[in-house]
Amino acid sequence: MASELRVDRIIPVNGVPTGGGGGIVQIAYGNTSDQVDVSTTGSWIQIYTSIASITPTSASNKVLIDMRAEWYQNGNGNGNDYFDIRFTRTIGGTTTSITDYQPGYNAWHNTTATINPMSNNHFQYLDSPATTSTISYGFEVNIGGIASSVISFSYDDGAGDQLTSMTLMEVSG
């Protein structure tokens, strides 16, 4: 009995060469269950500086960020609460915002009764860090419309923490 192996493509360990289609070189994952409560409005607030870290193998490679943010609103809102997020990148102790805001995640309440929504929002961004240094990714938020409520990220509901998680994928140039 003879065997036959058919392969239509093999991707090298270091990924596809530049112009070759963007192979995944490595994947890193991180999460946090550290609850952060935010009630301040009108300015950007760093929530997590480092959820996951990656060290690119080539400065010409990109990093695809895939994040799921668990959040919960506690208290009486004004019926029009929201938050926007921006990803941050930390290299060698310096943290910078790397995206325009991703808008419009409602954390609303009915004005006559407290409704405490818990939600899991998904965010993605393809970063071009141009470095082979270790990079930590996190995010910051700007909250608007809050009357008397708190938005909690990675909320601990007593039945187990709600994780905020991030998957980082190094994509060859």
N, CA and C atoms as an extended XYZ file, in Angstrom:
519
Properties=species:S:1:pos:R:3:atomname:S:1:resname:S:1:resid:I:1 pbc="F F F"
N         0.836       -1.166        0.000 N   MET     1
C         0.000        0.000        0.000 CA  MET     1
C         0.886        1.236        0.000 C   MET     1
N         0.708        2.091       -0.965 N   ALA     2
C         1.511        3.300       -1.113 CA  ALA     2
C         0.758        4.490       -0.540 C   ALA     2
N         1.514        5.462       -0.035 N   SER     3
C         0.929        6.699        0.484 CA  SER     3
C         1.297        7.855       -0.431 C   SER     3
N         0.467        8.855       -0.411 N   GLU     4
C         0.730       10.031       -1.222 CA  GLU     4
C         0.468       11.265       -0.369 C   GLU     4
N         1.412       12.182       -0.350 N   LEU     5
C         1.280       13.424        0.399 CA  LEU     5
C         1.149       14.566       -0.600 C   LEU     5
N         0.053       15.308       -0.514 N   ARG     6
C        -0.168       16.446       -1.403 CA  ARG     6
C        -0.193       17.722       -0.570 C   ARG     6
N         0.581       18.682       -0.994 N   VAL     7
C         0.671       19.956       -0.292 CA  VAL     7
C         0.546       21.067       -1.321 C   VAL     7
N        -0.378       21.976       -1.098 N   ASP     8
C        -0.508       23.077       -2.050 CA  ASP     8
C         0.304       24.299       -1.628 C   ASP     8
N         0.810       24.308       -0.357 N   ARG     9
C         1.592       25.441        0.104 CA  ARG     9
C         2.270       25.115        1.425 C   ARG     9
N         3.503       25.550        1.603 N   ILE    10
C         4.214       25.419        2.872 CA  ILE    10
C         4.682       26.812        3.269 C   ILE    10
N         4.373       27.207        4.501 N   ILE    11
C         4.773       28.516        5.012 CA  ILE    11
C         6.018       28.315        5.873 C   ILE    11
N         7.109       29.065        5.613 N   PRO    12
C         8.320       28.938        6.423 CA  PRO    12
C         8.069       29.319        7.882 C   PRO    12
N         8.932       28.851        8.774 N   VAL    13
C         8.810       29.117       10.207 CA  VAL    13
C         8.758       30.617       10.478 C   VAL    13
N         9.525       31.407        9.757 N   ASN    14
C         9.561       32.850        9.985 CA  ASN    14
C         8.494       33.595        9.201 C   ASN    14
N         7.525       32.906        8.655 N   GLY    15
C         6.433       33.544        7.935 CA  GLY    15
C         6.725       33.710        6.463 C   GLY    15
N         5.769       34.244        5.773 N   VAL    16
C         5.869       34.465        4.335 CA  VAL    16
C         6.734       35.698        4.095 C   VAL    16
N         7.628       35.667        3.092 N   PRO    17
C         8.452       36.848        2.809 CA  PRO    17
C         7.594       38.053        2.429 C   PRO    17
N         8.194       39.257        2.554 N   THR    18
C         7.486       40.478        2.204 CA  THR    18
C         6.876       40.348        0.814 C   THR    18
N         5.622       40.720        0.704 N   GLY    19
C         4.906       40.614       -0.559 CA  GLY    19
C         4.348       39.225       -0.807 C   GLY    19
N         4.551       38.315        0.146 N   GLY    20
C         4.123       36.943       -0.037 CA  GLY    20
C         2.760       36.615        0.511 C   GLY    20
N         2.043       37.575        1.083 N   GLY    21
C         0.672       37.289        1.455 CA  GLY    21
C         0.343       37.310        2.923 C   GLY    21
N         1.282       37.595        3.814 N   GLY    22
C         0.957       37.805        5.218 CA  GLY    22
C         0.713       36.564        6.040 C   GLY    22
N         1.699       35.697        6.165 N   GLY    23
C         1.569       34.514        7.010 CA  GLY    23
C         1.686       34.877        8.487 C   GLY    23
N         1.086       34.064        9.338 N   ILE    24
C         1.175       34.266       10.785 CA  ILE    24
C         2.494       33.679       11.266 C   ILE    24
N         3.319       34.511       11.898 N   VAL    25
C         4.630       34.100       12.381 CA  VAL    25
C         4.533       33.528       13.789 C   VAL    25
N         3.791       34.204       14.666 N   GLN    26
C         3.609       33.758       16.048 CA  GLN    26
C         2.323       34.347       16.600 C   GLN    26
N         1.839       33.716       17.661 N   ILE    27
C         0.618       34.167       18.328 CA  ILE    27
C         0.901       34.260       19.824 C   ILE    27
N         0.424       35.329       20.445 N   ALA    28
C         0.548       35.491       21.894 CA  ALA    28
C        -0.839       35.792       22.454 C   ALA    28
N        -1.089       35.358       23.677 N   TYR    29
C        -2.398       35.552       24.301 CA  TYR    29
C        -2.198       36.046       25.730 C   TYR    29
N        -3.089       36.906       26.156 N   GLY    30
C        -3.088       37.348       27.539 CA  GLY    30
C        -4.492       37.729       27.949 C   GLY    30
N        -4.732       37.730       29.256 N   ASN    31
C        -6.027       38.179       29.759 CA  ASN    31
C        -5.838       38.783       31.133 C   ASN    31
N        -6.855       39.473       31.567 N   THR    32
C        -6.824       40.024       32.909 CA  THR    32
C        -8.201       39.895       33.539 C   THR    32
N        -8.191       39.610       34.817 N   SER    33
C        -9.434       39.600       35.586 CA  SER    33
C        -9.409       40.735       36.604 C   SER    33
N        -8.410       41.635       36.499 N   ASP    34
C        -8.324       42.777       37.404 CA  ASP    34
C        -9.420       43.772       37.060 C   ASP    34
N       -10.384       43.923       37.959 N   GLN    35
C       -11.510       44.828       37.709 CA  GLN    35
C       -11.047       46.270       37.806 C   GLN    35
N       -11.436       47.077       36.819 N   VAL    36
C       -11.165       48.511       36.818 CA  VAL    36
C       -12.504       49.226       36.687 C   VAL    36
N       -12.806       50.107       37.644 N   ASP    37
C       -14.055       50.863       37.652 CA  ASP    37
C       -13.792       52.292       37.183 C   ASP    37
N       -14.628       52.776       36.282 N   VAL    38
C       -14.452       54.111       35.724 CA  VAL    38
C       -15.765       54.881       35.815 C   VAL    38
N       -15.706       56.085       36.360 N   SER    39
C       -16.888       56.943       36.384 CA  SER    39
C       -16.555       58.345       35.889 C   SER    39
N       -15.304       58.618       35.610 N   THR    40
C       -14.883       59.924       35.103 CA  THR    40
C       -15.326       60.070       33.661 C   THR    40
N       -15.719       61.264       33.283 N   THR    41
C       -16.174       61.485       31.916 CA  THR    41
C       -15.314       62.537       31.221 C   THR    41
N       -15.340       62.499       29.900 N   GLY    42
C       -14.782       63.566       29.096 CA  GLY    42
C       -13.292       63.540       28.831 C   GLY    42
N       -12.573       62.507       29.256 N   SER    43
C       -11.144       62.432       28.950 CA  SER    43
C       -10.728       60.966       28.813 C   SER    43
N        -9.606       60.754       28.159 N   TRP    44
C        -9.105       59.393       27.949 CA  TRP    44
C        -8.427       58.900       29.215 C   TRP    44
N        -8.804       57.681       29.624 N   ILE    45
C        -8.263       57.077       30.840 CA  ILE    45
C        -7.669       55.722       30.474 C   ILE    45
N        -6.405       55.492       30.862 N   GLN    46
C        -5.760       54.202       30.614 CA  GLN    46
C        -6.411       53.158       31.517 C   GLN    46
N        -6.955       52.097       30.919 N   ILE    47
C        -7.589       51.034       31.687 CA  ILE    47
C        -6.574       49.937       31.996 C   ILE    47
N        -5.971       49.373       30.961 N   TYR    48
C        -4.929       48.357       31.120 CA  TYR    48
C        -3.756       48.739       30.227 C   TYR    48
N        -2.559       48.804       30.803 N   THR    49
C        -1.358       49.088       30.024 CA  THR    49
C        -0.893       47.837       29.301 C   THR    49
N        -1.054       46.672       29.952 N   SER    50
C        -0.570       45.432       29.345 CA  SER    50
C        -1.543       44.286       29.591 C   SER    50
N        -2.233       43.892       28.529 N   ILE    51
C        -3.069       42.694       28.590 CA  ILE    51
C        -2.291       41.528       27.985 C   ILE    51
N        -1.573       41.806       26.890 N   ALA    52
C        -0.756       40.778       26.236 CA  ALA    52
C         0.491       41.441       25.653 C   ALA    52
N         1.562       40.641       25.515 N   SER    53
C         2.832       41.142       24.979 CA  SER    53
C         3.337       40.216       23.882 C   SER    53
N         4.117       40.809       22.960 N   ILE    54
C         4.700       40.046       21.861 CA  ILE    54
C         6.019       40.706       21.471 C   ILE    54
N         6.965       39.904       20.997 N   THR    55
C         8.245       40.408       20.498 CA  THR    55
C         8.339       40.043       19.022 C   THR    55
N         8.103       41.010       18.128 N   PRO    56
C         8.148       40.711       16.688 CA  PRO    56
C         9.530       40.217       16.254 C   PRO    56
N         9.540       39.308       15.294 N   THR    57
C        10.802       38.760       14.783 CA  THR    57
C        11.408       39.638       13.704 C   THR    57
N        10.613       40.548       13.137 N   SER    58
C        11.101       41.460       12.105 CA  SER    58
C        10.402       42.806       12.257 C   SER    58
N        11.160       43.891       12.087 N   ALA    59
C        10.590       45.237       12.194 CA  ALA    59
C         9.622       45.547       11.059 C   ALA    59
N         9.665       44.770        9.983 N   SER    60
C         8.736       45.009        8.871 CA  SER    60
C         7.405       44.279        9.061 C   SER    60
N         7.300       43.448       10.098 N   ASN    61
C         6.061       42.712       10.342 CA  ASN    61
C         5.031       43.576       11.066 C   ASN    61
N         3.783       43.166       10.989 N   LYS    62
C         2.681       43.853       11.649 CA  LYS    62
C         2.161       42.976       12.793 C   LYS    62
N         1.356       43.567       13.653 N   VAL    63
C         0.742       42.826       14.752 CA  VAL    63
C        -0.771       43.033       14.679 C   VAL    63
N        -1.514       41.929       14.503 N   LEU    64
C        -2.972       41.977       14.524 CA  LEU    64
C        -3.423       41.815       15.975 C   LEU    64
N        -4.162       42.821       16.472 N   ILE    65
C        -4.688       42.807       17.838 CA  ILE    65
C        -6.150       42.390       17.762 C   ILE    65
N        -6.511       41.387       18.533 N   ASP    66
C        -7.892       40.922       18.614 CA  ASP    66
C        -8.265       40.912       20.098 C   ASP    66
N        -9.165       41.807       20.519 N   MET    67
C        -9.482       41.946       21.935 CA  MET    67
C       -10.971       41.771       22.191 C   MET    67
N       -11.274       41.113       23.297 N   ARG    68
C       -12.639       41.020       23.809 CA  ARG    68
C       -12.636       41.697       25.179 C   ARG    68
N       -13.447       42.726       25.298 N   ALA    69
C       -13.508       43.491       26.544 CA  ALA    69
C       -14.823       43.212       27.244 C   ALA    69
N       -14.743       42.651       28.426 N   GLU    70
C       -15.922       42.415       29.262 CA  GLU    70
C       -16.166       43.659       30.098 C   GLU    70
N       -17.399       44.152       30.098 N   TRP    71
C       -17.720       45.312       30.915 CA  TRP    71
C       -19.138       45.205       31.461 C   TRP    71
N       -19.385       46.009       32.490 N   TYR    72
C       -20.661       45.987       33.194 CA  TYR    72
C       -20.935       47.407       33.679 C   TYR    72
N       -22.182       47.847       33.590 N   GLN    73
C       -22.535       49.157       34.126 CA  GLN    73
C       -23.350       48.975       35.384 C   GLN    73
N       -22.943       49.663       36.430 N   ASN    74
C       -23.568       49.539       37.733 CA  ASN    74
C       -24.041       50.924       38.169 C   ASN    74
N       -25.302       51.063       38.461 N   GLY    75
C       -25.831       52.342       38.927 CA  GLY    75
C       -26.887       52.868       37.985 C   GLY    75
N       -27.308       54.085       38.235 N   ASN    76
C       -28.353       54.706       37.426 CA  ASN    76
C       -27.731       55.651       36.418 C   ASN    76
N       -27.806       55.277       35.178 N   GLY    77
C       -27.301       56.145       34.124 CA  GLY    77
C       -28.383       57.105       33.679 C   GLY    77
N       -28.046       57.901       32.680 N   ASN    78
C       -29.017       58.885       32.209 CA  ASN    78
C       -29.699       58.449       30.924 C   ASN    78
N       -29.555       57.188       30.561 N   GLY    79
C       -30.204       56.682       29.367 CA  GLY    79
C       -29.401       56.913       28.102 C   GLY    79
N       -28.218       57.527       28.214 N   ASN    80
C       -27.449       57.857       27.028 CA  ASN    80
C       -25.949       57.703       27.293 C   ASN    80
N       -25.558       56.716       28.065 N   ASP    81
C       -24.152       56.515       28.406 CA  ASP    81
C       -23.447       55.736       27.307 C   ASP    81
N       -22.167       55.998       27.100 N   TYR    82
C       -21.392       55.300       26.082 CA  TYR    82
C       -19.919       55.348       26.461 C   TYR    82
N       -19.125       54.515       25.808 N   PHE    83
C       -17.678       54.658       25.921 CA  PHE    83
C       -17.027       54.360       24.586 C   PHE    83
N       -15.908       55.037       24.339 N   ASP    84
C       -15.076       54.822       23.166 CA  ASP    84
C       -13.753       54.246       23.647 C   ASP    84
N       -13.083       53.438       22.806 N   ILE    85
C       -11.788       52.883       23.201 CA  ILE    85
C       -10.723       53.249       22.179 C   ILE    85
N        -9.465       53.252       22.653 N   ARG    86
C        -8.289       53.356       21.793 CA  ARG    86
C        -7.283       52.327       22.295 C   ARG    86
N        -6.628       51.635       21.355 N   PHE    87
C        -5.557       50.721       21.740 CA  PHE    87
C        -4.315       51.521       22.099 C   PHE    87
N        -3.519       50.957       23.024 N   THR    88
C        -2.238       51.555       23.382 CA  THR    88
C        -1.134       50.523       23.202 C   THR    88
N         0.073       51.035       22.934 N   ARG    89
C         1.262       50.206       22.756 CA  ARG    89
C         2.323       50.705       23.731 C   ARG    89
N         2.924       49.779       24.489 N   THR    90
C         3.996       50.138       25.410 CA  THR    90
C         5.272       49.431       24.974 C   THR    90
N         6.315       50.237       24.727 N   ILE    91
C         7.639       49.722       24.372 CA  ILE    91
C         8.644       50.402       25.295 C   ILE    91
N         9.408       49.596       26.041 N   GLY    92
C        10.438       50.148       26.919 CA  GLY    92
C         9.923       51.140       27.940 C   GLY    92
N         8.726       50.920       28.454 N   GLY    93
C         8.165       51.782       29.490 CA  GLY    93
C         7.416       53.000       28.975 C   GLY    93
N         7.406       53.226       27.665 N   THR    94
C         6.689       54.359       27.082 CA  THR    94
C         5.400       53.878       26.445 C   THR    94
N         4.274       54.417       26.913 N   THR    95
C         2.954       54.033       26.402 CA  THR    95
C         2.418       55.130       25.493 C   THR    95
N         1.955       54.729       24.310 N   THR    96
C         1.364       55.673       23.367 CA  THR    96
C         0.044       55.126       22.832 C   THR    96
N        -0.873       56.020       22.490 N   SER    97
C        -2.121       55.635       21.830 CA  SER    97
C        -1.783       55.342       20.377 C   SER    97
N        -2.335       54.254       19.834 N   ILE    98
C        -1.976       53.879       18.460 CA  ILE    98
C        -3.155       53.869       17.505 C   ILE    98
N        -4.350       54.144       17.984 N   THR    99
C        -5.514       54.143       17.092 CA  THR    99
C        -6.353       55.374       17.330 C   THR    99
N        -7.131       55.713       16.315 N   ASP   100
C        -8.214       56.653       16.536 CA  ASP   100
C        -9.230       55.894       17.381 C   ASP   100
N       -10.148       56.608       17.975 N   TYR   101
C       -11.105       55.915       18.829 CA  TYR   101
C       -12.030       55.022       18.014 C   TYR   101
N       -12.470       53.964       18.668 N   GLN   102
C       -13.475       53.071       18.106 CA  GLN   102
C       -14.754       53.366       18.881 C   GLN   102
N       -15.748       53.944       18.215 N   PRO   103
C       -16.830       54.630       18.909 CA  PRO   103
C       -18.048       53.800       19.266 C   PRO   103
N       -18.817       54.422       20.172 N   GLY   104
C       -20.221       54.166       20.281 CA  GLY   104
C       -20.673       52.908       20.978 C   GLY   104
N       -20.017       52.457       22.010 N   TYR   105
C       -20.494       51.278       22.720 CA  TYR   105
C       -21.405       51.738       23.834 C   TYR   105
N       -22.696       51.528       23.630 N   ASN   106
C       -23.688       51.978       24.596 CA  ASN   106
C       -23.627       51.146       25.862 C   ASN   106
N       -23.700       51.834       26.978 N   ALA   107
C       -23.820       51.211       28.287 CA  ALA   107
C       -25.014       51.885       28.955 C   ALA   107
N       -26.177       51.740       28.324 N   TRP   108
C       -27.332       52.546       28.711 CA  TRP   108
C       -28.118       51.978       29.873 C   TRP   108
N       -28.862       52.854       30.492 N   HIS   109
C       -29.801       52.499       31.556 CA  HIS   109
C       -31.138       53.139       31.247 C   HIS   109
N       -32.190       52.462       31.649 N   ASN   110
C       -33.512       53.066       31.626 CA  ASN   110
C       -33.539       54.088       32.769 C   ASN   110
N       -34.057       55.262       32.526 N   THR   111
C       -34.030       56.306       33.562 CA  THR   111
C       -35.017       56.056       34.698 C   THR   111
N       -35.920       55.119       34.525 N   THR   112
C       -36.891       54.856       35.592 CA  THR   112
C       -36.568       53.592       36.384 C   THR   112
N       -35.687       52.777       35.891 N   ALA   113
C       -35.321       51.553       36.610 CA  ALA   113
C       -33.869       51.211       36.280 C   ALA   113
N       -33.191       50.664       37.256 N   THR   114
C       -31.801       50.310       37.033 CA  THR   114
C       -31.730       49.050       36.187 C   THR   114
N       -31.074       49.152       35.051 N   ILE   115
C       -30.807       48.005       34.195 CA  ILE   115
C       -29.296       47.881       34.138 C   ILE   115
N       -28.772       46.788       34.593 N   ASN   116
C       -27.326       46.627       34.656 CA  ASN   116
C       -26.846       45.692       33.556 C   ASN   116
N       -26.564       46.222       32.379 N   PRO   117
C       -26.133       45.352       31.298 CA  PRO   117
C       -24.692       44.894       31.473 C   PRO   117
N       -24.429       43.651       31.119 N   MET   118
C       -23.070       43.150       31.037 CA  MET   118
C       -22.866       42.796       29.582 C   MET   118
N       -21.712       43.137       29.055 N   SER   119
C       -21.507       42.895       27.649 CA  SER   119
C       -20.066       42.502       27.362 C   SER   119
N       -19.876       41.927       26.189 N   ASN   120
C       -18.568       41.522       25.710 CA  ASN   120
C       -18.425       42.149       24.334 C   ASN   120
N       -17.554       43.152       24.211 N   ASN   121
C       -17.340       43.799       22.922 CA  ASN   121
C       -16.037       43.327       22.305 C   ASN   121
N       -16.040       43.240       20.985 N   HIS   122
C       -14.908       42.719       20.228 CA  HIS   122
C       -14.278       43.863       19.440 C   HIS   122
N       -12.963       44.001       19.529 N   PHE   123
C       -12.237       45.053       18.826 CA  PHE   123
C       -11.039       44.440       18.114 C   PHE   123
N       -10.693       44.966       16.923 N   GLN   124
C        -9.509       44.506       16.192 CA  GLN   124
C        -8.769       45.702       15.617 C   GLN   124
N        -7.443       45.516       15.464 N   TYR   125
C        -6.629       46.550       14.838 CA  TYR   125
C        -5.347       45.899       14.330 C   TYR   125
N        -4.885       46.312       13.134 N   LEU   126
C        -3.625       45.836       12.573 CA  LEU   126
C        -2.583       46.924       12.780 C   LEU   126
N        -1.647       46.667       13.691 N   ASP   127
C        -0.622       47.640       14.073 CA  ASP   127
C         0.650       47.434       13.254 C   ASP   127
N         1.352       48.512       12.977 N   SER   128
C         2.654       48.476       12.300 CA  SER   128
C         3.686       49.079       13.241 C   SER   128
N         4.179       48.298       14.227 N   PRO   129
C         5.035       48.866       15.272 CA  PRO   129
C         6.466       49.184       14.837 C   PRO   129
N         6.961       48.598       13.747 N   ALA   130
C         8.310       48.858       13.228 CA  ALA   130
C         9.391       48.669       14.287 C   ALA   130
N         9.339       47.533       14.985 N   THR   131
C        10.320       47.246       16.027 CA  THR   131
C        10.462       45.743       16.220 C   THR   131
N        11.578       45.342       16.828 N   THR   132
C        11.739       43.959       17.282 CA  THR   132
C        11.849       43.927       18.807 C   THR   132
N        11.508       45.034       19.451 N   SER   133
C        11.460       45.095       20.913 CA  SER   133
C        10.141       44.500       21.396 C   SER   133
N        10.117       44.087       22.650 N   THR   134
C         8.890       43.557       23.237 CA  THR   134
C         7.850       44.672       23.328 C   THR   134
N         6.630       44.352       22.891 N   ILE   135
C         5.519       45.306       22.892 CA  ILE   135
C         4.414       44.762       23.783 C   ILE   135
N         3.905       45.610       24.673 N   SER   136
C         2.724       45.276       25.467 CA  SER   136
C         1.566       46.115       24.950 C   SER   136
N         0.409       45.477       24.779 N   TYR   137
C        -0.772       46.179       24.283 CA  TYR   137
C        -1.837       46.258       25.368 C   TYR   137
N        -2.523       47.375       25.408 N   GLY   138
C        -3.629       47.598       26.327 CA  GLY   138
C        -4.627       48.523       25.661 C   GLY   138
N        -5.444       49.182       26.474 N   PHE   139
C        -6.393       50.138       25.907 CA  PHE   139
C        -6.784       51.189       26.922 C   PHE   139
N        -7.323       52.285       26.390 N   GLU   140
C        -7.843       53.365       27.211 CA  GLU   140
C        -9.262       53.674       26.746 C   GLU   140
N       -10.028       54.309       27.627 N   VAL   141
C       -11.416       54.623       27.298 CA  VAL   141
C       -11.718       56.087       27.562 C   VAL   141
N       -12.725       56.563       26.878 N   ASN   142
C       -13.305       57.873       27.126 CA  ASN   142
C       -14.799       57.619       27.309 C   ASN   142
N       -15.301       57.965       28.478 N   ILE   143
C       -16.688       57.657       28.818 CA  ILE   143
C       -17.508       58.936       28.794 C   ILE   143
N       -18.696       58.863       28.216 N   GLY   144
C       -19.555       60.031       28.147 CA  GLY   144
C       -20.956       59.724       28.604 C   GLY   144
N       -21.651       60.749       29.052 N   GLY   145
C       -23.057       60.622       29.413 CA  GLY   145
C       -23.317       60.058       30.794 C   GLY   145
N       -22.290       59.733       31.554 N   ILE   146
C       -22.494       59.101       32.862 CA  ILE   146
C       -23.125       60.104       33.835 C   ILE   146
N       -24.229       59.699       34.431 N   ALA   147
C       -24.878       60.539       35.433 CA  ALA   147
C       -24.440       60.080       36.819 C   ALA   147
N       -24.814       58.897       37.212 N   SER   148
C       -24.435       58.381       38.539 CA  SER   148
C       -24.162       56.885       38.421 C   SER   148
N       -23.313       56.525       37.501 N   SER   149
C       -23.038       55.110       37.310 CA  SER   149
C       -21.546       54.882       37.135 C   SER   149
N       -21.175       53.625       37.187 N   VAL   150
C       -19.785       53.204       37.045 CA  VAL   150
C       -19.743       52.120       35.975 C   VAL   150
N       -18.790       52.206       35.065 N   ILE   151
C       -18.564       51.116       34.126 CA  ILE   151
C       -17.364       50.339       34.633 C   ILE   151
N       -17.553       49.040       34.809 N   SER   152
C       -16.506       48.168       35.338 CA  SER   152
C       -16.005       47.254       34.232 C   SER   152
N       -14.715       47.271       33.998 N   PHE   153
C       -14.093       46.372       33.036 CA  PHE   153
C       -13.550       45.172       33.793 C   PHE   153
N       -13.683       43.966       33.202 N   SER   154
C       -13.323       42.685       33.852 CA  SER   154
C       -14.073       42.559       35.178 C   SER   154
N       -15.367       42.799       35.124 N   TYR   155
C       -16.231       42.821       36.294 CA  TYR   155
C       -16.283       41.467       36.995 C   TYR   155
N       -16.135       41.470       38.324 N   ASP   156
C       -16.270       40.262       39.128 CA  ASP   156
C       -17.709       40.197       39.631 C   ASP   156
N       -18.495       39.289       39.059 N   ASP   157
C       -19.914       39.192       39.410 CA  ASP   157
C       -20.188       38.232       40.564 C   ASP   157
N       -19.125       37.737       41.213 N   GLY   158
C       -19.293       36.816       42.323 CA  GLY   158
C       -19.380       35.366       41.888 C   GLY   158
N       -19.708       35.141       40.617 N   ALA   159
C       -19.804       33.775       40.090 CA  ALA   159
C       -18.572       33.459       39.235 C   ALA   159
N       -17.602       34.313       39.287 N   GLY   160
C       -16.397       34.140       38.483 CA  GLY   160
C       -16.107       35.418       37.726 C   GLY   160
N       -14.837       35.731       37.628 N   ASP   161
C       -14.437       36.965       36.960 CA  ASP   161
C       -14.780       36.934       35.481 C   ASP   161
N       -15.095       38.079       34.955 N   GLN   162
C       -15.305       38.262       33.526 CA  GLN   162
C       -13.989       38.778       32.959 C   GLN   162
N       -13.330       37.986       32.144 N   LEU   163
C       -12.006       38.336       31.643 CA  LEU   163
C       -12.074       39.320       30.486 C   LEU   163
N       -11.080       40.187       30.431 N   THR   164
C       -10.801       40.955       29.235 CA  THR   164
C        -9.580       40.284       28.633 C   THR   164
N        -9.684       39.850       27.371 N   SER   165
C        -8.613       39.061       26.768 CA  SER   165
C        -8.134       39.675       25.467 C   SER   165
N        -6.883       39.344       25.111 N   MET   166
C        -6.283       39.869       23.900 CA  MET   166
C        -5.428       38.785       23.259 C   MET   166
N        -5.617       38.594       21.951 N   THR   167
C        -4.775       37.710       21.155 CA  THR   167
C        -3.980       38.591       20.205 C   THR   167
N        -2.669       38.385       20.169 N   LEU   168
C        -1.780       39.124       19.274 CA  LEU   168
C        -1.213       38.169       18.254 C   LEU   168
N        -1.266       38.540       16.987 N   MET   169
C        -0.730       37.712       15.913 CA  MET   169
C         0.285       38.511       15.111 C   MET   169
N         1.531       38.035       15.079 N   GLU   170
C         2.531       38.681       14.241 CA  GLU   170
C         2.310       38.220       12.805 C   GLU   170
N         2.124       39.186       11.907 N   VAL   171
C         1.833       38.901       10.507 CA  VAL   171
C         3.045       39.348        9.697 C   VAL   171
N         3.577       38.432        8.873 N   SER   172
C         4.765       38.780        8.091 CA  SER   172
C         4.464       39.910        7.130 C   SER   172
N         5.497       40.793        6.964 N   GLY   173
C         5.415       42.009        6.175 CA  GLY   173
C         4.784       41.852        4.844 C   GLY   173
